[in-house]
Every structure is written in structure tokens, then in C-alpha cells.
Amino acid sequence: MPKKFRTGDQTLVRELNRAILLNLLRVHSPQSRADLAAATGLNKTTVSSLVAELLTTGLAREIGQASSAGGRPAVLLELNPKAGCVIGAELGVGYIKIILTDFRAAVLWRQEIALAAGEGPDSALAKLIDLVRKAALIAGQAGRQIFGLGLGVPGLLDIHSGMLLFGQNLGWHNVPIRSRLAEVFPFAIFVDNDAKASVIGERYFGVAQHVDNFVYVTANVGLGVGIWLDGQVYRGATGFAGEVGHTTFVPDGPLCNCGNRGCWEMFASQRALIERLRSAVIAGRVTSLPASNGSLGDVTMPMIVEAARAGDALVLETLEEVGGYLGLVIANLINTFNPNLVVFGGALSLADEYLFPPIQRMVVERAILWAREATPIVVAAHRFDSCVMGGVALVLHDMLSHPRFDAPVHRPRRVVA
């Protein structure tokens, strides 16, 4: 028997109309009921009925009246920031980052912890769970429920099951991340690749809010690309689109964690930058970075940026080299996708003042003239936080796409201890 679709279902239509109103209030607040009717084409009676539901459930609130030249002043509406909370998280190479936001994505609390080199999935997920519990407790103390958790992870991910199939730079294989979290927490859980979460974060909250075609280059320990085409994230046939860091740049180049040789991320990433600095110090080059006995110590991107600002010749030279490789990556992306915008984020974006000149020079040399002239290259609004903001966006996108009122919004849900 053929499957029955809900195409004409009035409940679905009402659900979609609520979603439209909520998204308008998210992007363009405050709005009056008349504004919402004019923007959506819905009649005023329908809008008033839907708004009444949003007010009753606490998702929207009235915030006063608009000025009026005559007649009855309109009551203005906005999303209710106290309706509930969202947790965004990133499980990166060497760290976990987590934020708690209100319903309007304002950050209420954040924390970042370090992971040991080579730390396994059981230990790392236990630490993530502790952080999520802490966030849920903070929300509960404020009387707010958690709408969901959005998590970004580097590597090849089965988006449907939340299984990390291969975390190249984590050294993990077949880790059931979402099911591990779902065993503990009762709220909705979304797990996505870090670059794809980042591109969604910049589309919702960053520099690409009104751009339908753009690419997001995230340069951390690895190199990844999030692709937003025709108004939605592009995943490819099996969900792995954007693994630019693991396309071959030099066929007989250095061995990559993915098992291939000469991958792009071996030349254009935070790891590539630090390895070049380390090799130069071993070869006898002098730097202001911590080094002793011909060996470079542990360095971070803020330390590298500080050294560059102090005029460290080796650091400036290395940033120039890595910037050139990043420029080649971006030129190829412009030639391939012809986007309206390229957004540059991740740890390396902290050094944008030194990386952008060689990036721009290489793009001018290598990208097709007519494509590059239509493609600004900008730093991500949230830089190293794009992924955690993308986690928030994953939850809000799902929630605002089909808002349901199965339970009171203000009743905090129990979190398993």
C-alpha cells in the first residue's frame, strides 16, 4: 500500500506557518501582527491565531507598542529569549568547547577544556557528557528546559545515525557519538561534521546570513570546507562533501593521518604551520617562540600571532608560506563552486592579518577573473567559535522548521545523573 504523505494535512500546514512566523521573528524583530501578515501573505486572522499559540507556549513575547501617528498602536513581538536554552558543542582535536545559549542564541555560559594527545573516545565522551550535564544544570536552575544539543566533530560522519566513521585527526573509528549521548540526555541531539556545522553557524548567525551560495574554509589541526549551495548545506551523495583537506596536492607528499599522501591539510592547516616552524627550528632558525636545544616547544595560535606582531622573521615567513597554500585552496574553491562569498574561520583565522595578503595574491593569480571578482573573502564572524554556534543553529533550525507544542516550554526536563 503506498505511503500516505501529509501534503494536505492542516496540522502540517499550521506547523509550517508557525515556523515561518518564528523565523521572521528570529531574523527581523520586533514585528507586529500586521507586519507578519504582510511579510507572509497569511490573513490577519490566521496570524493572530498562530501568534496566540506562540505567546501561550512562551516561544514569543510582546514587548510594547509601536509608535503611531493615529489609531490604535500595534503591539510588537519578538522571540522570547527565556523560552528555553540550547547547547552548542565542539569535540575538537585536543579540546572540547561548549556553550549554553538562550532561545535567541545569546551566549549565557561557556567552557573549554583540553584533551590529552591521543585521548580515546570513551574518556573524551565522558568529559563531554559532564560538560553537557553542567550546562543543563545551569539551565534548570533558571527554570528553562533544554531544546537540544548540537555537536560538531571533525571527520567522516554518518549524519543519520550520528556515528563517527573515521576521525582522521582524532584517531577514532566507528564511534557511536549520538547514541552515547542519547543514553544520558532526554533532549534532541544533533551531531554533524565540524565544517558543516560551521557553515550552518555562519549562515544563521554570522557574515553569511543573507547569502545563498558560499563556502566556509575551516583551518584547524585539519582543513575542512563547509558548502552552502542554493540556500542549504551541501552534503553530497553520502554526506562527505567538503573533505578538501584530504584531496591530493602533492602525489608523493608527506603521509597524512587519513592514510593518503600529499593531502592539502599537510600544507594549509594549523598543524602544517606548526610543523613548518618546528622543522625550521631543528634546522637552526631562530625564533622568539619557546624553543630549546634545537626543538620547538608547545605553541598555540595566540602565541604565534603575538610573535608575528613582535616582528619574528621566521613566524612571518611561515605564515606567508601557509597563506599562499590557503590561497591555492580558496582559488580552487572559487573556480569549482563560483560562490558569492568565501568565509575563512577556525584557529588559523586568528592570524588573518598575516594570512590574508598571501591568500589574496594567490587568488588573484589562480582564480578565474570573473569568478574571483564576484567573490569577497572574509573572516568568519565567530572565528574559532563558528562550530559551536553551528551546533546551536542545528537545534534551532530543526526546532523552527516544525515547532510542536507537545509539552509546556517552561517545564525543565530531568537530566539523567
N, C-alpha and C positions, 0 to 999 in steps of 0.2 A: 504494500500500500504506500503511495507516495507520501513523503513528509509534508506535514502541514506547516506552512510559514505564517508568520504573524503580520503579513503585509498590511492587512486592513484592520488589524486589531486596534480598537480605540485606546486600550491601555497603553500599547506601544506608542501610538501617536502622541498621547498625552505625555508619556515618558520623554519622548524626543523633544517635544515642545518645552518641557521643563528644562531639559539640558540646554536648549538654545537660550532660554532666559538666563540660566545660571552662567553660561559662558559670556553673555553680554555683560552681565554684572561683574564678572571677573575682569574683563578687558576694559570695559567702559563704565566705571562707577563715578558718581552716583547716576541713577536713571529713575525717571518717573514711570508710572504705568503707561502713560501716553507715549513716552519715549520708546518703551519696549514694544508697544503695539505698532508704532511707526516703523521701527527697525526690523521687525519680524514679519509684518503683514498680517499678524493674527488680529482678530477683532478684540475690542476692548473688554468685552465680557469674558472671553477666554483668558486673556492676560490677567484680568483681575482675579479670576478663579485660581489660576496657577500661582500667582503671587501670594494669594491667601494660604495655599499649601506650603509654599516656601517659608512664609512667616511663621506658620503654626509649627512647622518642624524645626525652626531655628536656623535654616540654611541661609536665609536672608533677613535683613532687618531694615526698619525705617529709621532715617537719620535726620528728619526735619523737613522743612518745606522749601521749595524753590521760590526765588523772588518772582513776584507777579506784578504786571502793570495794571492788572484789573481782573476781576473774577476770583474764583476760588484757587488759591495756590496749590500746586501739585506737591504731593508727598514724594520725597526722594528715597531710593532704595540702594542698598549695596549688599555684597556678600557679608555674612556675619562672621567675623574672624574668630568668634568664640564658639562657633558651631561644633568644632571638633579639631583634632590635630592630625598631622601627617608626619610620618618618619621617613626621611631620606637617608640612605647609607651607601658607602662605597667600601668594598673589600678590595684594597689595592695590594700591590707588591710592597710589603714591608709596613703596611699601616691599615687601620680601619678608621673611617671617618663617618660620623653620624650627626644628623641634625633633627630637631623637632620643630615643626612649624605650625602656625595656626592655619585656618581654612583659607586665608588669603596669601599663604606662603611666606609670611613674615617669620623669620627665624627666632624661636623662643629660647632654644638651648642647643649647644653643640659640644662635641667632644671628639678628639682624635687620639688614638693610641698607636703605639708602634708594635709591629710583629717582628719576631726574630727571623733572621735569614733562614729560608728553608722550612719555616714553620708549617706543619701539616694542617690539613683541613679540619680535623677533629678539634684541635686546640684553637685554631682561628675562629671556627664557627661557635665554639663555646664562649669565646670573648665577645663575638658579635652579639650573641644571644643575651649576654649580661648587659651590654650597652642598650639593646632594644628594651629590655626589662626596665632599665633605668629611665629611658625616655617615656615608656608607658606609665611608669610610676609618677613622673612629673606631670604628665597629662591628667592622670587620675586624681592627683592632689588638687588640680584646678577644676575638677568636675567635668572634664572633657573626655569623650571617647576617642579612640584612635580609629581613623578611617582606613588606614592601611600603611604598609611598609613597602617602599620601592628601593631596590638594591641594585647597584651596578658592579659588575665583576669583569676583570679582563680575561679574555679567552673566547673559545668557541662554546656557545651556549645553546641548548635546546630550549627555545623560548616557551614552548608549550608545557614542558614538564619542569622547567627551572633546573635542569641538570647541566652542570658544567662538564662538558665532554672533554675538553682539553684546555687547561690554563697554562699556556706555554711558559709564561714568566713566573707563574706560581709553582710550577712543577706538579700540578694536580691533574688527575684523570677521573672522569666519571663520578663526580661529587654531586649527590642529590641535594643541592642547596635549599631549594624551596621546600621540599618535603621535610627536611630537617627543621626548618623554621616553623613550618605549619604544625609540626608535632607539639610546639610550645605555645604558639600565639593563635588566638581565635580570629584575628582580623585578616583582611585581604593582604596577600603578599605577592609582589611582582619582582621578578629577577630578570635582568637584562644585561647584555654586553655593555661595558663601560662607555665605549664610544657612542653607541646608540642611545644610551641613557643621557649622555652629554648633549647630543644633538637635539633631543627632545627638551632637555632643560633650557637650552638657549632659545629654542622656538617658543617655549612657554614664557620664560622669564628674562631672556637676555636680549642680545643685539639683533636677533633674527625673528622677532615676534610677528612681523608682517611680511616675511619673506617665504615664498612658496618653494624656491629651489636654492638650496645652499649645501655646502659640505662643512663638516666640523673636523678639524685635524687635532687630535689629542696626542701630545708628545709627553709621555711619562717614561717609566722604565722601558716600556714598549711604545710602539707607534700604531695608532688606530685611526680610523675615519668613520664618522657617522654621516650618513647621506640622507638628506631630506629632499624628496622629489615630488612635485605636483601636490604639495600640501600634506605629505605624510612621510614617515620614516621608511626608507627603502631597505628591505632585508634580503632580497634575492630569493632564489628558489628554495633553499634550505635554511635560510636565516643567517648566513655567514657573510653577506656582502659587507665590504668595507675593510677587509683584512689586508689593507695596503701595506702594512708593516711587514707582511710575510710574502709579498711579491718579490721576485728576484731582481736585484740591482746589479750585482756582480756575480756571474755564474760560479766562479771558483773562489768566492769571497769567504770571510770568516764564518764558522759554524754558528748557527742561531739556535736558540732554545727549542724552536719548532722542529728541528732536525734537518732543515734545509740549509743551504749555504748562500751567503751574499744577500740576505734579506735587507730591505730598506731600513728596518729599525736598527740594524747594525751600524748605520751611518747617520741616521737622523732621529735621535731619541736622547733622553736624559742619560741612559746607560752609555750610548755612543759618546756623548760629550765627556762623561767622567772617565771612560776607558781611554780616550784620546789624551786627556790630561795625565792620567796615570802612566801611559806609555811615554809621554814626553818627559815626565819627572824621572822615570827609570833611565831614560837616555841622557839625563844630566841637565835638563832645562830647569831654570829657577822660577819659583812661583811664591806668592805670598800666602797661598793656601797651606794648611797644615801638612808638612812633609818632613820626613827624617830618614836618614840612611838610604837615600835614593828611592823612597817609597812614599806615595801619596796616601795620607790618612783618610778618614771618613769625612766626606764633604757633602754639603747639601746645596740645593739651588740658591737659597738666600746667601750662603757663603760665597758661591761663585759670582753672583750678581754684585755683592759687596766688593769682591776682589776686582771685578771689571770696572766698577766705579772709581776704584783707587788707582786704576791705570795698569793693572797687572798685564804685562805684554803677552804671556803665554795664554792666559784666560781669554783675552780679547781675540787673539789669533784663533783659538779653538772655537770660540763662539762664531767667528766669521766662517770657519770651515763647515761647522754643523748647520749654520744658517743657509749656506749655499746648498747643502743636501736637502734641507727642508724646502728650499725654493724649487728644487727639481721636483720633489713630490707634489707640491702645490701646482706647479706648471702643468704636470701631467693630469692632475685632477681637473684643472680648468679646461684642458684640451679634451678630456674624456666626458665630463658632465655639463660643461658650459653653464655653471651655476650663476645665480645673481650675486652670490656672496661666498667668501671663504672665511670661516671663523677659526681662529687659532687659540687653542687652550691647552690645559694640562700643565705639568710642572715647568716645562721649558718656557711657557708664556710669561713666567716671572722675569725672564731675561729678554722680553720683546724689544726693548730699546736697542739691544745689540744684535738681535737676530733679524729684525725686520729689514734693515738695509740690504744685507746679502740675499734675503728672501726676495725682496722686490727686484733686485738686479737680476737674479736668476729667472724670475717670472718674465721680466721684460725680454730676456734673451731666448727663453724656451717656449713660452706660451703663445698660442695663435693670437695675433694682434687684435682682431675684432672680439675675440672671446675675453682676453685679459682686460681690454679697455672697459668692458661691461661688468667686471668682477672686482669689487673692492676686497681687500684682505684686512680683517680687523681682529683685534684681540677679544676673546670671549668676555662677556660682562662678568661672569663668575669665575673666570680663570681656572684655578685649581679646584673650585667648588662646583663646576658645571655638572659633574656626575651626581653629586648628592642632590643638587637641585633637580636634576633629571629624575632621580628617584621619587622626589615629591611630585613631579609632573606626571610620572607613570600612574600614581594613585589618583591624582586629581583628574587626569584625562579619562580614566575608567569611570570614576565616580560622576563626573559632569556629563559623560556621554549617555548614561542611563541611570539617573538618580532614582532610587527607590526609597520608600518610606516604611520599611518593614519594622523598624524599631525606633523608639524615641532617640533623637540625636544627642540629647544631653545626658543620657544614662551611660556612665562609664562601664565598659565591659571588663570582665575579670581576666587578668593575665595569669597564666599558669606559672606557679612559683617554681 
